[in-house]
Amino acid sequence: MPETTTPAAPASFADFTDVDAFLRIPRLTALAAGPRGRAVAVIAECDEHGSKLLSSLWELDPAGEQPARRLTFSAKGESAPLFAPDGSLLFTSARPDPQGEDDDETAAIWRLPVTGEASVVATAPGGLNLVAVADDGTILATTTILPGTSIDEDAEARKARKDAGRTTIWHTGMPVRFWDHEVDDLSTRLVLIAPDGNLRDLTSAVGTVELRNASADLSPDGRTVATTWIERIRGGETRTSLVLIDTATGERTPFLTADQSNQYSGPRFSPDGNRIAVTRSTIGTPTDTTYSFLEIHPVGSGEKVSVDVGDLTASEYVWTEAGTLLVTGDLHSSGAILAVDPATGAVSTIADGGVYSSLSTSGSAVLALRNDMATPARPVRLEGSVVTELAAPGAVNTLPGSLEWVSTEVDGVALGGWLCVPAGASADDPAPVMLWIHGGPHGSYNAWSWRWCPWLAVARGYAVLLPDPAMSTGYGHAGLNRGWPRLPDVVYRECETLFDQVLARAELDERRTAMLGASFGGFMANWIAGHTDRFDAIVTHAGLWALDQQHRTTDAAAGKMRVHGHEETNADWYRAYSPHHAAGEIRTPVLITHGNRDYRVPISEALRMWWDLVSGWDGEPETMPHRFLQLTSENHWVLTPANARTWNETVLAFCDQHVRGGEPVPDVLGW
């Protein structure tokens, strides 16, 4: 484990009983390394009213000694920082152009010189998203245009559509939704922006599907773009290949072609442009989940190099200027950074003991955001075996309890989780205990979470167990596939075994317990509610309820139906595992929370579950213990700070009522 050094601690947050103050802690979301050791971070902060998070750019001292200095101050915020070869800082923002003639709020690409004011590099009616920059300063970006138009005609066409009030979408196939937005009839385009700001469309002939949510990269010499390319196939499915585009001619050639078993994503050019690192993902089946493989492919002739990352579930990778590939991801309920020799695929660990993200390199400097279960994302510089934290806002140095790794064994398989225990818990005053089951199911309790932070519950006197059961990331392909295809009984058996083990502790109260989960964890909560009454309260957020319904209405319908099939042909699985079949067995008070704009788990799941609970309650309406918190403007996650406060306060109050005998949650919420 590398040595870690930190600067003098800045003023930090300590009172986890104050949910509003917690949500106002500055959050580091991205990091960029630049020439001469520069380091720039994106920091998101809550606005005055709690209505949104606004991002700004901050300069960090690469030595980790001086405080951070804010660079940008616009009301619209800034994001996606990327250094240009001349040392200027590129970023995207919808801030108004002081030299412009209108108040258009679409995102543009801006340039902040080493000294002086920021200015617009390029704009487009559909906005611009910064992707990459070549050695000569040429920029690769994405935009969208209305079908049947060109970039030059797009502004007029958009105005005509807006003036007419037309909001229709003409669908010709799947998909029709993605997470929290409709898949509209806009065409995503890759555009090249010259250093003088001249913008050119590289993909003028594409439709509405091929470059949707594309991941792309620009070769260092600016001559080639590598990008994902989607095609529709039979059965409502899509496949994603990789193609190369000549930036001079726009000619497109296949690079890695998807088939019935594999597809590709995440292309990243090496510094010499001769190699591309990619992710190859298998297509899930009823017996095998999706597995990801890191590969390095030559652009010309030569053999690919397959990289064995062991149990690491890779999440991102970046090249150093010296030509080493750095890879980060989940590993054993924590994380690591691996260094890969692209010629041989040999791997070594350069950092562990935390989850690293937003990797960025310049010269020999490696910057990253590091976090863990006890620490939100902090900017660090890696040099050999030393990890130095850079001074930045948002430090949290005092926790309301202890953090401990606990483990057990089920059927010869080792599994574990993190146990948070409130300060002061003892045999004389044992703490009530919450079991939290994570989403995914391919996920891990290894990192700080602003949305589901256990320390808010710990500050209220609860112990919280956060297990990494079957299908968790960071335990190799075998760990991902254990419990597939999404078997709640396997997951619950592992979680319950670990839960029972920690409940034997004198400082924990086995008589007062709650179970909480979101997404797949919400599905687990719904299933558990109908299969045991051991908990005093259950909280389910964005949970799946009626699988025959959800598998067809989710934005990921193709994958769900491919793996689980139709209820008529896979009746035993649906009968055993769709929570709605056990609605009549639910005895535990349940709090349902769900966002209207959730298209991964549509609001129809919560609506149907709520009807089943309310209509099935055998008693007077005023005695029904179940509650439903509907978040009309939220999606799969609760992102608005004010709504996040209401959600956290409601969850804790509901658990207080049913686990600790507290006052009933009022009919009109006071927060």
N, C-alpha and C positions, 0 to 999 in steps of 0.2 A: 504494500500500500504506500503511495507516495507521501512524502512529507508535505504538510500544509502550513502555510503561514498566512496571517491575516493582519490588516492594518489596524490602527487604533479604532475601536468600535465607535461608530457614529451613534447618535440618538436612535434608540430602537424601540419597537413595539413590545408591550408586555401584558396588557390587560385583555385577555381573550374572552372575558365576560362582556366586553363592549363590541358587539357585532358590527355596528356602524363604523367604529374606529378601525376594526380589523379590515373591513372592506375598503378603507381609504389608505391602506399601506401601499406605497408605490411598488409596482410589479415590473421586474425586468423581463422582457419578452424576446429580445434578439440582441445580437452582438456582431460587430464587424471590425476586423483588423485592417489597418491601413499602413501606408508607408511611414518610415521613421518612427515606428512603434506606436502609431496612433490606435486608439481604441474608442469606438463609439457604440453606445448602447441605446436601445429603444426602451423607454420606461413609460408604462401606462399608469395613469392616475385617475381617480374618480373626480367627476366634476362637482360643483358646489351642491347641486340638487340630488346627486346620486342617480342621475338619469343615464349616464354612460361613462365609459372609460375613454380617456383621451391619451394618445401616445405622443411623445416628443423625443427628440434626439439629445443625448448627453455625451459630452467628451469625458472619458475616464483617464486617470493618470496611469500609464502602463506600469509604473513602478509600484503602484498600490499605496502611495504615500499621501497624495493630495486629494482633497474632496472632488467629487464629480462636478462638472460645469455644464449647465444647460445651454444648448445651442439653438433650439427652435422653440417658438412660443405661439404658434397659430392656433386659432380656435378649432380648426379642422383636424389638427394633428398631423404627424409625419410617421412614416414607416419604411421598411425595406431598405435600410442603408447599405450602400455598396460603394467602395472607393474606386474612382477612375484612375487610370495610369498616371495622370498628372497630379495626383494627390487630392483633387477635389472630391467632395462627398456627394454622391447621387442618392436621391430618395424619392419616394412617391408621396403626394399630398393633394388634397382637394382644396387647399388654401387658395384664395383669390390671387390672381396675377396682378401685381401693382401696375404692370404695363399693359394689361388687357383692357378690353372694352366691354366685357360682359361679366356676369356673376356666375358663370357656369361652375357647378360644384363637382364635376367629374375629376377623377384623380389624374394628375399630370406627373411627369418626371421633372424633378428640379435638380439644380446643381448648386452646392454651397462651396465656394472656393476656400482655400486655406485662410485667406483674409478677404473680407468684403461680405456683401449681401447675397442671399440666395436668389436665383433667377430660374425661369422656366426653360427647360431643354426642349421639350416636345409635349404636344397635347393631341388628343383625338376625341371625337364626339362620344365614343364608347369608353373613354378612360384608358389609361395605360398602367400596366403592371410590370415593374422592372424585373427582368429575369437574369441577365448576365451582361458583362462588358468585356470586349476583346482588348488585346494589348495596344491597339491603336486608338482606343476610346470609343469604338463602335458599340452601340447598345442593342441588345436583344430585349424585346418587350412583347407583351400580348395586349390585344384590344378586342373589342367585339363590334360587329356591324350588322345592320339589318340585312336580311337575305335579299338578293337581287340588286344590291347597291355596291358601290365602291367606297373606299374611305373618303374620297372627295365628295361623294353624294350623300354620305351617311347623315350628316348634320341636318340637312333639309328633310330627309326622309323621317328622321326621328321627330323633328318638330311637327311634321304633318300628322304623324301617328299620335303624338301627345295632344295636339289641338283637336283631333277628332275624338279623343277619349277612348281610343281602341285598346283593349286589354286582352284580346283573344290570343290564344296560342294554338297553332295548327300542329298537331302531333302526327308523325308518320311511323312511329315505332317507340320502343323503350330505349332509355329510361325517360320518365316524365318529371321526376323530382330528384333532388339531391340534398340530403340532410335538412336544410331549412329554406330552400328556395325552389321555385319551379324551374324546370329545364325549359327555357323559353326558345323562341325561334331565332335567336341571335347566332351569328356565326363567329366563333373565336378565330382570331388571326394572329399569326406571328409576324411582327414587324421589325425592321432593322432601322435604327436611328443613327445617322452619321454624326460625327462630332459637331458639325455645324447645325444640327437639329433637323436635317432633312429626313423625312420618314418615308419608308418604302414597305409595301405589303409583300411578304414572301410567299403567302399562301392564298392568293386571291381566288383560287378555284374551289376552295373547300366548302362543305356544307355546314350543318349545325352540330354534327356529332364528332367528326374526326379529331378535333383539337380541344374538345370539352375537358376542362380541368387538366390541361396538358402539363407534363413536366418536361422541360427542355433545357438545353445548354448550348452555348456558343463556343466554338473552338477558339483558342487563344489568338490565332491569326485572323479570325473573323470570317473565314471562308466557308465554314460548314456549321450547320445547326443540326443537333441530334434531338429528336423529339418523339414523344409517344404519339401513336396514331391509332385511333379507335375505329373499328368497323362493326356493324351490326351483323349478327348471324341468326340462324333459325332459333325458334323457341324463346324469343325475347331476350337473348343473351347478347353480350358484346365481347370482343377480344381486343387486347391492346398490344400492338407491335411497336417497334422502334424503327424510325426512318431517318435518313440523312438528307438534308436539303442544301444544295449549293446556293450560297447567298448571292452569287453574281448572276445566276440564270434562273433560280427558283426551281431547278430540276430536283425531283424527289426520287431517291433510290431506297429500296428496302435494306435494312441493316439486320434486325433480328425479328423474324416473323412469328407471331403467335400461332398456336395450333390448339388442338382439343385438350391438351394437357398443360400448356405453359403460356404465360404472357409476360410482358416486360415493362419496366418503369425505371425512373430515376437516373437517366443518363448523365454522366459527369466526365468531361474531357480531362485528360492528364495535361500537365503544363506544356508538354511538347506536342500535344494534339494527336499523338500516335495511338493512344489507348482511350477506351471509354469504360468506366465502371458502371455496371447496371445491376438492377435487381430482377432476377427471374423468379416468378411466383407460379406455383402449381395451382391448378383449378380444383377447388374443393369437391369432394364426393361424399356419399353417405358413410364411407368407411375411413376417409382421410381428410383432414382439414387442409387449409391452404398452407403450404410451406414456402418460405422465401430463401433464395440462395444468392449470395453475392458473387458476381463474376466480373472479370476484367477482359474485355474483348479488344483485339487489335483493330484499328481502323482500316488497315490494308491487309496484307497477308500475315499469317501466323496463327498460332493456336490460342484459344481462350485460356485464361487462368481461373480455376475455381478456387474460391477462398473459403477455408474451413474456419468459421468463427466460433466453433464449439457451441456452448449453450447460449451464447449471446443472441438475442433477437435484435437484429440491426434496425436502427431507425433513421440514421443519416450517415453520410460519408462525404469527405472533402479531401482534395489533393493538397499536399504541401508543395512549395516552390521547388523543393529538391526531388519531387516525384514519388513521395511516399503517400499511400492512401490511408487516411485516418477514418476509423469507423467507430460509431458510438451506438449504444442501445441498452436494453434491459439485460441484467444478468443477476440471477440468484437473489431476487428481491432487492437488488441495488442496480448498479450499472457500471460501465467501464468504457474506456477508449482503447481501441486496438490500432496498432500500426501494421500495415500490410506491405510487404515487398511485392510490387506488381509483376516482377519477372518470375517469381517462384510461388507466390501466394503465402509465403511464410508469415506468421503472425506473432506479434509480441504485444504485451500489455504495457501501456504507458501511463494509465491512470485508472483507478477503481475507487471503491468506497463511496460512490455517489452516482447520481444520474447526470450525464452531461448532454448538453444540447447546444444548438447554434454554433457549431464548430466553425472557426474562421482562422485563416493563417495569413501571415505576411512575413517574408523572409524566414527566419527561424522561430518566429513567435507563433504560438498556438493559443488562441483565446477560446473560451467556452463559457456557457452558463452551467453552473453546478448546483444541484439541489438534492435533498434527501427527505426522509419523513419528518425531520425536525427542523429543516432549513429551507426557506423559499429560494428561488433561483438567485444565485450570486455570481458576478463576473469573476473569472479566474484566468490567470496566465500560467501556462505549463512550460516548465523548463527542466528537462531531465526528470528527476524524481521529485521536484519541488512544485507544488501547486500554490500560487500566491493569489489571495483574494484581492480584488481591486475595490477601492472605496466607491460606494454608490448608495443612493437612497434605498430604503426598503428593508433594512436589516431587522431581523427578529432574533434577539439573543436570550430571551427568557421565556421558558415554557411552563405551563401550569401543572406539569407532572413529569413522569419518567417514561422513557422509551426503551423497550427490551425486545430482543428477538426470542421467540419461543418456537419450539418444534416438536414433532411427534412422528409417528409412523403408522401408515394404514396399508395393510396388505403388502408389506415389504417396501413401500414407497415412502421416502422421507418427504415431509412437507412442513411448512412453517408459516409464520406470520409475525406481524409487529403487534406488541401489546403496549398500549398507553394507559398508565395508571395515574389517577390524580394525586397530587401531593396531599399527604395527610390520611390517605386510605390505610386502614389498619384492621386487625382482627376485632377491635372494639368498635370500629366504625367502618364496616366494609362498604365498598363502592358498588352501586348497581353497574351492570355490564351490558354493553352493546356489542353485537356481532354485525360487522359490516362486510358485505360480499361485493367484490368489485365487478365492474361492467366488462364488456368485451364480447365473449368471454376471454378473448386474448388480450389480457391486460395484466397489470401487476401493481400491488401496493409497495412501491419503491420510491415514490417521489412526493414532494409537497403538492397539495391540491388547494386551490382557492375556492373551488366549488364544493368539495366535500372535505372539510378540514376537521380531523378528529379532535384537534386541540380546543375547538369551541365547545365540544361536548365534555372534554376532560375538565375544562375550566368550570363547568356546571356540576362537576362531581361524578361524572361517569368514567368508568374504564371502557376502553374501546379495543376490541380485537380485530385486526385486519389481516386475514389469511390470504395466502397465495395457493389456492387449490388447483385441481386439474384444469387444464387448458390455459394456465397462466403463462405469460411471456417470460423469457429469461431462463428457461429450463430445457432448452433444446426442442427438437421436433417431437420427441417422445412425450415431453410435458404438454406441448400444445395439443397433442392428439388424445391424451388420456382423458376420458370422459366424452369424447366425440361420438355421435353428433349431438352436442349440447344436451348432455344427460344431467338433469338437475339432481337426480338421486345420488349420482356419483359425487358431484360437487358438494352437496349437502352433507353426505356422510363424512367427507374429509373435513369440512368446516366444523361440523358438530363434534367430531372426535377431538380436534384441537380446542374447541370451545369448552368441552367438558373437562379437558385436562387443566386449562387455566382456571376454571371455576372451582377447582379443588383448593386454590389458594385462600388462606384465611382472610386476606385483605379484600377479597372479591365476594360479592353477595350473590350466590347462585339462585336465590329466591326472587330477585328483581332483575329481569333481563328484557332486552329489546333486540330486534333484528331490523337492519336497514340495508337497502340496495338500490342501485340505479341502472337502467338499461338492462343488460343481462342480469345484473344484480337485482333489478326490479322484477324481472321475470322470476328469479330465484325467490324473492320475497313473496310474490303472488303464489308460487307453487308451494312454498313452505307453509303459507297461511292455511292452505287446505289440507296439509298433511301432518300438522302437529299443533298442539295448543300450549307448548312449553313456554312461549314468549308472552310477556305482558303487553307488548305493543309491537306492531310491524309498520315500517314506513317504506313505501314503494314509489320510486320516481321513474317515470318513463318506462314502466314495466310492460312486458308482453302479457296478455291475458288470454285471448282466444287465438290460438296459433293458426287455425284454418283461415281466420280473417287477416291476421297480421302478416302472414307470409305472402299474401297477395296484394296488400295495400302498402307495404313498406317500399321505400325507394330502392331497396336491395332485394326485390322480389325474385329476380332471376336466380341469385345464389341460394336463397332460402328454399325455393321450390326444387332446385336441382339437388340439394342435399337431403331435404326431408320428404319430397314428393307430395302427392295429393293424399288427403285424409282418407279417401276411399281405398287407396292401394296401400297405405301405411297406417291402417286404422289403429293397430295396437300402440304404436309410438304416440300418436296424437291423443289417444284416450288416456295414456299413462302420464303424459308430460304437458298437455295443454292445461294451464291452471284453471280455466273456467269450468272444467268438468268436476272440480271439487269445490265449487262455490258454496254448496250447501253444507260443507264441513267446516267452514271458517267460523271460529269462536273468538279469535283474537281481535281486538280493536285495530283497524287498519287505517292509516293515513295515506291517501293517494295524492300524488302531486304530478302534474304533467303540463307541458307547454303546447299551446295550440299550433305552433309552427314547427312541431317535431314531425318530420317526414320519415325518419328512420324507424321510429315507433309512433305511428300516427295517434292523434288524440282519441281516435275511435276506440283504442284499447282501454283508456281510462274511462271513457263514457260508458262503454259496455260493462266494465267491471263495476262502476258506480251504480248502474242500474241493477245489476245482479245483487249487489250488497244491499241496496236500499229496498228493492222490491222483495228480497228474500228475508228481510228482518222480521222476526216473529215477535213483535212487541209494539208498543206505542212509538210513534215517530220520535218523540222527544227523548226516548231512552236509547236510541241507536248510537253506538259508540264510534262508528266509522265517520271519517271526514275526507273532503276532497278539496285540495287547493289547486285551482286552475290558474295557470299563468298564461294569459291570453296573448302576450307579445313575445313570449320566449320560445326557444326551439328545444333541441334535445338537452341543452344545458341552460342553466339560469345565469344569464350573463349581465343583465342590468343590475348595478349595485343595489338600488332600492328594492328590486324584486328579490335579490339574493338575501337581503336582510330579512324581508318578510318570510322567505322560505326557511332560513336558518332558525329564526325565532319561533316559527310555527312548529317545525320539527321538534325542537327542544321542548316547547311547551306541551306538545302532544305526548312526548315520552315522559315528561315530568308528571303529567296527569295520570297516566296509566301504569307507569313503572314505579313512581315514587309517591303516589297518592296526592299529588299537587292539585291546585285549583283547576277546574275545567277550562279548556281553551274557550275564550268568549266567542259568542256568535258573531260579533263584529271585532275583527282583529285590531289590536291597538298599536301595530307597528307597520 
